[in-house]
Amino acid sequence: MHKQKVEISGATIDFFKYEENGLTYYEFNATQCSPPQPMINAMSGLRMLQSKDDRLVGIFFHEPVPLYNRLGDQFSHEAVALESGDYKIIFKRAI
C-alpha cells in the first residue's frame, strides 16, 4: 500500500492518504501531540470524509472520549486498543 502525504487545512501534523479494499483512508498520528492538538487535527481530518467510502484513522495516546462527544450524529467511530497502549480510532460518516 502506498501512502501519500496530503495537506489538510487546519492540521498541525502530517496526514497521509491511501486506498484499500475500495475505501479511501486519511491517517494521522497524534501520539506525540499535547492537548488540544489531537482534537484539532481530528476535527480537521473529519472534514475530508465526504462519502460513505472515506475513513479517517487517528492514532492517539489515549482514547479520545471528549472528541466522541463532539462528533454528534454525523460520524461513527471504532476504537482499537493497540499493544503499545495507544488507541487506533477509525471514523466514518454515519450515513
N, C-alpha and C positions, 0 to 999 in steps of 0.2 A: 504494500500500500504506500502510495506517495502522498505525503503531507505537504501542502503548500502554505507558506506563511501569507496571511491576509491582514489587511488593515481594517480595524473595527473602530468606528467613530466612538470616542469617549473612553476607549480601553487604555489601560496603563501598562499592560503586559502583552506579550506575543500571543496571537491566535493563529491556529492552523486549520486548514480546510482539507477534507478528504472525502472520498466516496467509498462506500462498502455496502454490498447487497442492495443496491438501488437506493440507498439513503445518503444524504449529504450531511456530513458532520462538521461542526465547528468546535474546536477544542482549545482549552486553555488550562494552565496550571497555576493556581493561586496559593500554593502551599508556602511560598516564601513572602507572601504579602501580609501586611498587618491591616486590621480593620480601619476603615471601611472598604479598602481596596478590593477584597474578594467579592463583595456585593456589587460594587460599582462595575467591575468587569463582567460579572454575571449578567447584570441588567443590560449592559452594552451588548453582550453576546446574544441575549434573548431577542433583541431587535432583528437579528439575522434570520430568525425562524419564520419563514413566510409560508411554508406549505406543510402538509402532513408528513412529507418525506424528509424534513430537516430536523436535525438534532443538535443540541448543544451539550458538550461533555466538559464538565468542570472538575478539576481535582482540587480538593480543599483539605486543610489541615484538621478540620473538624466538620461534623455535619452542620450545614448552614441553615439551621431551623429558622432564624429571623428572615432569611431570604424566602423560605417557603411561604411565610405569612404575607409577603409582598406579591406573590405570583397571582393571586386571585384565581378566577376560573379559567383564565386564558391558557395556562400552562400546567402540565403534569410533570412529575419527576419520579425517578427511580434512584435510590441510594444504595451503593455497594461499599461496604467496609473493605478496605484493602489491607493486605498483610502488614504494610508499613505503618498502619494506624490512621492513614489519611482516608478520605472518602471520595469516591468517584460518583458524581451525580449526573444523570442523563436527563435532560429536559426535552420536552416536545410540546407542540401546540395541542391543547385539549380540544379537538375538533369533534 
